[in-house]
Amino acid sequence: MATPKAPADHFTLLYFAAATSFTRKQHDFLPAPMPLSQLYDTVEAKYPGIKAKVLESSALTVNLEYVDAEEEGAKGGQGTVIQSGDEVAIIPPVSSG
């Protein structure tokens, strides 16, 4: 199933695996621009508890490029800025048995 296009001045945030289970959604649209360093706090405000249970152990992509959210937070306001129309994905670790 294709993800609908984000409204003007928004970006798409995709959830996978545990992130989908926690939010009970496959995606959200969030206002842009947004510094990447603010993303986890924004998602935590919307879904209390997700930061510790899902986000801190997840990979993150912006337009299919992996980014380090922890490193972005350390940069302060000088890091990546998520723009309108961007696609951001939260990818929790996957286990297999």
C-alpha positions in Angstrom: 0.0 0.0 0.0 1.4 3.4 -1.0 1.7 6.1 1.6 -0.4 9.2 0.8 1.6 12.4 -0.1 2.2 14.7 2.8 0.2 18.0 2.9 2.0 21.2 2.0 4.6 22.3 4.6 4.7 18.8 6.1 6.9 15.7 5.9 6.0 12.0 6.1 7.2 10.0 9.1 7.0 6.2 8.4 6.8 3.7 11.2 8.0 0.1 10.9 7.8 -3.0 13.2 7.8 -2.0 16.9 7.2 1.6 16.0 4.0 0.6 14.1 2.9 -1.5 17.1 3.5 1.4 19.5 1.8 4.1 17.5 -0.8 1.8 15.9 -0.1 3.7 12.7 2.0 3.2 9.6 2.8 6.9 9.2 2.2 10.5 10.4 2.5 13.9 8.7 4.5 16.4 10.8 5.1 20.1 10.1 8.2 21.1 8.2 10.9 22.4 8.4 12.0 20.6 11.6 15.5 20.2 12.8 16.3 16.4 13.0 17.5 17.0 16.5 13.9 17.8 17.5 12.2 14.8 15.9 12.4 12.3 18.8 11.1 14.9 21.3 8.2 15.7 18.9 7.3 12.0 18.5 7.6 11.5 22.3 5.2 14.3 22.9 2.7 12.6 20.6 3.3 9.1 21.8 4.5 9.2 25.5 7.0 6.4 26.2 8.0 5.7 22.6 11.5 7.3 23.0 12.7 4.8 25.6 10.9 1.8 24.2 11.4 2.2 20.5 13.3 5.3 19.3 16.5 5.0 21.2 17.3 1.6 19.6 16.0 2.4 16.1 17.7 3.4 12.9 16.6 6.5 11.2 16.5 7.5 7.5 15.8 10.8 5.8 14.9 10.3 2.1 16.4 6.7 2.3 19.8 7.9 3.7 20.7 6.7 7.1 21.3 9.4 9.7 22.5 9.3 13.3 19.9 11.0 15.5 22.2 10.9 18.5 25.0 12.7 16.6 22.5 15.2 15.2 21.3 16.0 18.8 24.9 16.7 19.8 25.3 19.2 17.0 22.6 21.5 18.5 20.9 23.6 15.9 23.5 23.1 13.2 22.5 19.6 11.9 20.1 18.2 9.3 16.8 20.0 8.9 13.8 17.9 7.6 12.1 19.7 4.8 8.6 19.8 3.4 8.0 16.7 1.3 10.8 14.7 2.9 10.3 11.1 3.9 11.7 10.0 7.3 11.6 6.4 8.5 11.9 4.9 12.0 13.3 1.4 11.6 13.5 -0.6 14.9 15.9 -3.5 15.2 14.7 -6.7 13.7 15.3 -10.0 15.4 15.1 -13.4 13.8 15.0 -16.9 15.1 
